[in-house]
Amino acid sequence: MNDTPTYRVASNPARTLPQGLAVLFAGESQTRPLHRVGPKVVDYYLLHHVISGRGMFEADGETRSLGPGHTFLIRPKRLFSYASDADDPWRYRWVAFAGDRAEALLAEAGLGSDRLVVHSGDSEAPAGRCLDIFEAFRTRSASASLEAAGQLHLLLACLKAAGTELEERPPVADTHGEELVRQVIGYLSTQYAEPLSIEAMAETLGYNRAYLSRLFKRHTGVTPIDFLSRIRIDRGKRLLRERPELTVEQVASSVGFQDGLYFSKQFRRACGETPTGYRTRTLRS
């Protein structure tokens, strides 16, 4: 099986979209090890179906370990993050949608307001429906928008028919080290905008800084400092895209960098371009 990282996405070609239920875009990705998205929020519903591999999904204060057959839902304006496993990274397909009817349809499919994950066992139908939506958009036919909406209904029907809801609680850690790493991830993911330090975090959690850093790197492949920097850069990218009225210095301060020049240096090191260059490029695209 080819596990070379890939990314494909296709958007709805329609000029106007119905308010009741509209599919916005769909895609597929074989992710890289430790590929991470968030913490962030989006303005639409985003449904991911895992085809292979494993990863962690965090939303509403809970973290879940998910693998093949799991479908996880991201709701509008609710903070979330997810990351692929270091050794067996996810391959998944996703569908983004919006509309007044979306919440009621999700509830019918077993994804009510208190449900974010369902499991469809060995059924290939959810992955197939996601692919059908992607192909409809890729061909850009005149009926693509209607076809995608129909396939979304069928996708939700698949989840209702074949899905058994995953128990809604965080998985029990196998070891003390795994639980401690989750505490570190939670601490950094929620307080990244504050002037925190690894020393202060270690003291709060009641551990030696060197021990905590070694343990974290052994489990995640990166140091707590590198993890914190990634969170801040990812959040900075989102603010640069979505809040053009903010200066680079204001963006830097909003994501925990007290020095705008240092933020720019770290941003360029991580992304290969300056914050200003990134903002200009993404706003034009």
N, C-alpha and C positions, 0 to 999 in steps of 0.2 A: 504494500500500500504506500502510495506516494505521500510523504509528510512534508514536502517542500512548502514553506509558507506561501500562501496565496491570499488574494483579496479581490472579490468581484462584487460590484453593486450596480443596480439599474433603478432609475427613478420613473415614477409615473409620468408619461408624456403628455397627459391631458392638461389643457390650459386652465380649466376650472374644475374644481373637485367638489363632490357633493358634501353637504354638511353632516348628513346622517352617519355615513361610514365611508372613509376614503383611505385606500392603501397609498402610502407615500413613496416607499422604496423597499427594495428587497435585495438580499445579497448572500454571499457565502464566503467563508474564510477558513483556511487551515492556518491556525495561529502559530506564532513562535512560542517557544518555552518562556513562561513568565510574562507573556503579553498581558498588559493590564489596561483597563479602561476605567476612568474615574479615580476618586469620587467626583461625581458630577450630577447634574439634572438635565432632563430633556423635556421638550414641550409636547411630546407625542407618546403613544404606546409603542413599545419595542419588544417583540416576542422572539426569543432565540430558541432554536431546537438543536440539541447536541447530537451529532452523528457519531463521533468517536472522541476518545481522549477524556481528560478530566480537568476540572478547574474549580475555583471557588467563586460563589456569587454572594454578595452582601447587599442587603437592603432592609430598611425598617429596623435596623439595629441587630439583625440576625445574619449569620454566615452559614452557608450551606455548601457542602462538597457535592458536585454534580458530575454525572458522566453520561454515557450513551443512553438515549431514550428520554432524558429529562428535557423539559421545556420550561424556560423561566421567563417571567414577565417583568418588564420595567414600566412603571406607571409615570404619567406626566408629573413633572415638578417634584418628584420624590428622589432623594439622594440615594445613589447606588454606586457600586463598583463591582468589577469582576476581573478575574485573572486566571490565565491558563496554568496548568501544572508544569513544573520544571522538567519532568521526564516524559510525560505523556500529554502534550498540549491539545487543547480542544480543536476539533473541526466542527463548525456549526453553520446553520443557515438562519437568517433572520428576516423579519418582516416588520416594517414600521407603519403605523396607521393612526387615524384620528377620527373624531366624529362624535355626535351626541348619542349614538346608539352603541358605541363601543363597550361601555361598562356593562350594559345589560347583556350583551352577547358574551362577554368574558365570564360573567357570572353563570350563564347557562353552560359554559364549557368547563366549569369547575374552577374558574379563576376569579372568584368573588373578591371583595375588598380585602379579605383577610388571607387570601391565597396568592402566592407568587410562583409556585412550582407545581407541575404535575409530571407524572411519569407514564409513558405509553408503552413500556415494555419493549418487545422486539418489533413492534409495528413500524414499517417503513413509510406509512402514509403521511405523517406530519412532515417529514423531510421532503417527500414528493410534492406535497402541496406548496411548500415554500419555494421549491424549484420551479413549479408551474407559474407562480407569481413572478419570479425573476425572469423567466423566459417570455412571459407576456409583455413585460416592460422592455426587455431587450429587443424584441422584434418591433416595438413601437407601432403596433397596429392601431387602427382607429377605435377598436373595441377593447384595448388593453386595460383601461381603467375599470370597465364593467367586469371583464374577465377576472381581474385581480380581486375585486370585491367578492365575486362568487367563490373564488378559490379560498379566500380568507374565511368565508362561512364554512366551507368544507373542512378547512384546517381546524377550526374550532370544534366542528362536529367530531373530527377524529379524536381530538383531545378528550371530548366528553365520552365518546364510546369506548376508547381503548385505554384512557388514562385512569390510573389510580393515584389519588393525591398523595404526595410525599408528606410524611409527618412534619408538621410545621414547628420544628424546633431545631436549634443548631446541633450538628452532629457532635457526639461525645468525643473528645480528644483521645487518641490512642495513648499518648504519653504526656507527662507533665510539660515537656519541652514544646509540644505542639500547642498546648493551651497557652503557654506563656507567649509564644510567637503570635498567637491570635490577639492576645492582650496588647502587644506592642503595635500590631497592625491597626487595631481599633483606636489606640491612643493617638498614633500619628495621623490616621485618616480623619479624625474628628478635630484635631488641634493644630493642623498644619499651618493655619493662618496666624497662629500665635507665635511669639518669640521664644519658642521652646528649645530645650537642649536635650541631648541624649542623656547627659548626667542627671538632669532634673527628672526625666522620664524614668530612668533606672531607680532613682531614689523613691519616686512615687510608687513604683511597682515592688520596691523592696529588694532589689538585686544589685550586684556589682555591675558597673558599666561595661567592663571588659567581658565579663561572663555573658551578659545579655547580648552584646554585639556578636560574640562568637556563635552563640546559640542561634541567633536570628539569621546570620549568614549561612550557617550550616543547613538550615531548613529552607531558606528562600533563595540563596545564591547571591544575595546583595547585603550590604551593611544597612543598619537603620538610617544612617545619614544619607546613603544613596536612595533608599526607599522614600525618605522624606522629600528629597530633592525632586524625585520623579513626580510625586503627588503635587508639589508646588508648581512644577513646570506644566503639568497637564492642566491644572486649574488655571494657570496663567494663560495658556493657549485658548482656553474657552472664553475667558474674559476679553482677550484681545479680539476674538471673533465676534462676540456678542455684545460687547460694551465699547463701541468705538469712541464714545465721549470721554472715556478714561484715558489719562496719559499713561505712558509706560511706567512712570514712577508710581502712579496710583495703583496700577495693576500689580506691580511688584509688592507694594505694601499690603495689598489685599490678600496676597497668597503667602505672606510670611517673610518676604525679603525686605529688610530695612534699608538696603542700599540698591537704588535703581541700576547703577552700573554693574554691581555684582550679579543682579538678576539677569541683565542683558548678557553678561559673560557666560553664566551658567546656561541660559537659554540657547545661546549660539552653540555651546559645546554639545548640548543634548539634541538640538534640532537642525544644526547646520546653517542657521540663518539668524539674523537679529530679530527681536520682537517686532520692530517696526516693519521689517521686510516680510515677516510672517503675516502680520495684519494686512498689509497692502496686498499681498498675494491672495490671501483667502477671501478678502472682501471683493476682489475683482472676479474671482472664479464663480 
